[in-house]
C-alpha cells in the first residue's frame, strides 16, 4: 500500500514538474523601460461581457506604453507606443494587428475608453501587474490536461 502511494506521489510530482516547466513566467522577462513605471489592469464594466482583461505597462514618465499579450503559454510585450498626455487623460493608438484602436485613459477615474466600450481600471506597480498577468495566464491554462 505504501509502495503504491509513493509511486503515485512520484508520478504526480513528475507530471506537475513537466507542466510547470513549460510555462514561462512574465516575471522572468525583463521589461526595462517599464520597471519603475505603472501597471494598469482594465476589466470590462458589464459583467455579461466575456472579454479578456487588458494589461498595460506605462514607463515612469508615462511617455510610452505597452500592452501585455497572451500567446499560447507565454506573455510578451506588444510594440512600445507613444502616448499623448493631457491634464485629464493619457491616450495612445495601438496599431498592432489589422485594426487601429485608440485608447484613452481618464487620469482621475481610471476609466479606459475604446471603440467600442469602456473598462474600469486599477493602477498598480509594474511588478504587481506582471504577477497578475502570470496568475491570469495560469488560470486560463488550468483546465489543460496536457
C-alpha positions as CSV (number, residue, x, y, z in Angstrom):
1,X,0.0,0.0,0.0
2,X,2.7,2.5,1.0
3,X,4.7,1.5,-2.1
4,X,1.7,2.2,-4.4
5,X,1.1,5.5,-2.7
6,X,4.8,6.5,-3.1
7,X,4.8,5.6,-6.8
8,X,1.6,7.6,-7.3
9,X,3.1,10.6,-5.5
10,X,6.3,10.4,-7.6
11,X,4.3,10.2,-10.8
12,X,2.1,13.2,-9.8
13,X,5.1,15.2,-8.9
14,X,6.8,14.5,-12.3
15,X,3.6,15.4,-14.2
16,X,3.3,18.7,-12.3
17,X,7.0,19.4,-12.9
18,X,6.7,18.8,-16.6
19,X,3.5,21.0,-16.8
20,X,5.0,23.9,-14.8
21,X,8.4,23.8,-16.5
22,X,6.7,24.5,-19.8
23,X,5.1,27.7,-18.5
24,X,7.2,30.8,-18.8
25,X,6.6,33.4,-16.2
26,X,6.2,37.1,-17.2
27,X,8.2,37.8,-14.1
28,X,11.2,36.2,-15.8
29,X,11.1,38.7,-18.6
30,X,13.0,42.0,-18.4
31,X,10.7,44.9,-19.1
32,X,13.4,47.5,-18.7
33,X,11.7,50.7,-19.8
34,X,8.8,49.8,-17.6
35,X,10.5,48.5,-14.4
36,X,9.8,51.7,-12.4
37,X,6.6,52.5,-14.3
38,X,2.9,51.9,-13.6
39,X,0.8,48.9,-14.4
40,X,-2.8,49.3,-15.4
41,X,-5.2,46.4,-15.3
42,X,-8.5,47.0,-17.1
43,X,-11.6,44.8,-16.9
44,X,-15.0,45.1,-18.6
45,X,-17.6,47.1,-16.7
46,X,-20.5,45.0,-17.8
47,X,-20.4,41.5,-16.2
48,X,-22.0,39.9,-19.2
49,X,-19.1,40.9,-21.4
50,X,-16.8,37.9,-21.6
51,X,-13.8,39.9,-22.8
52,X,-10.3,39.3,-21.5
53,X,-8.8,41.8,-19.2
54,X,-6.3,44.3,-20.7
55,X,-2.8,44.7,-19.1
56,X,-0.8,47.8,-19.9
57,X,2.6,49.0,-18.7
58,X,3.5,52.7,-18.7
59,X,7.0,53.9,-18.4
60,X,7.9,56.0,-15.4
61,X,7.4,59.3,-17.3
62,X,4.2,58.0,-18.9
63,X,5.6,58.9,-22.4
64,X,5.4,55.3,-23.6
65,X,3.0,52.3,-23.0
66,X,3.0,48.7,-24.0
67,X,0.3,46.0,-23.7
68,X,1.0,42.6,-22.3
69,X,-0.2,40.0,-24.9
70,X,-1.0,36.3,-24.1
71,X,0.3,34.0,-26.8
72,X,-0.1,30.2,-26.3
73,X,1.6,29.6,-23.0
74,X,3.6,32.8,-22.5
75,X,3.3,36.5,-22.2
76,X,5.0,39.1,-24.4
77,X,5.0,42.9,-24.7
78,X,3.4,44.5,-27.7
79,X,5.3,47.2,-29.5
80,X,6.1,50.3,-27.5
81,X,3.6,53.1,-28.2
82,X,4.0,56.8,-27.7
83,X,1.3,58.4,-25.5
84,X,-0.4,61.8,-25.7
85,X,-0.7,63.3,-22.3
86,X,-3.2,66.0,-21.2
87,X,-4.3,67.3,-17.8
88,X,-7.2,64.8,-17.6
89,X,-6.2,61.8,-19.8
90,X,-3.5,59.7,-21.4
91,X,-4.2,58.4,-24.9
92,X,-2.4,56.2,-27.4
93,X,-3.1,54.5,-30.7
94,X,-2.5,50.7,-30.9
95,X,-1.7,49.7,-34.5
96,X,-0.9,46.1,-33.8
97,X,-2.9,43.6,-35.9
98,X,-5.3,44.6,-38.6
99,X,-7.1,47.4,-36.7
100,X,-6.2,50.7,-35.2
101,X,-7.5,51.0,-31.6
102,X,-7.5,54.4,-29.9
103,X,-7.3,54.1,-26.1
104,X,-8.0,57.0,-23.7
105,X,-7.4,56.6,-20.0
106,X,-9.0,59.1,-17.7
107,X,-6.3,60.0,-15.2
108,X,-8.8,60.6,-12.3
109,X,-11.3,57.8,-12.6
110,X,-9.0,55.3,-14.4
111,X,-11.7,54.5,-16.9
112,X,-10.4,53.3,-20.2
113,X,-12.4,54.3,-23.3
114,X,-12.1,52.5,-26.6
115,X,-14.3,52.0,-29.5
116,X,-16.5,50.2,-28.6
117,X,-16.9,50.3,-24.9
118,X,-15.4,51.3,-21.6
119,X,-13.4,49.4,-19.0
120,X,-12.7,50.0,-15.3
121,X,-9.0,50.0,-14.5
122,X,-6.9,49.8,-11.4
123,X,-3.3,51.1,-11.1
124,X,-0.5,49.1,-9.5
125,X,3.2,48.7,-9.7
126,X,4.8,47.1,-12.8
127,X,5.8,44.1,-10.6
128,X,2.2,43.6,-9.3
129,X,0.8,43.8,-12.9
130,X,3.3,41.2,-14.1
131,X,2.2,38.9,-11.2
132,X,-1.5,39.4,-12.0
133,X,-0.7,38.6,-15.7
134,X,1.1,35.4,-14.6
135,X,-2.0,34.4,-12.4
136,X,-4.3,35.1,-15.3
137,X,-2.2,33.0,-17.7
138,X,-2.1,30.1,-15.2
139,X,-5.8,30.3,-14.6
140,X,-6.6,30.3,-18.3
141,X,-4.5,27.1,-18.7
142,X,-5.9,25.5,-15.6
143,X,-8.2,23.0,-17.4
144,X,-5.4,21.7,-19.7
145,X,-4.7,18.1,-19.4
146,X,-1.5,18.2,-21.5
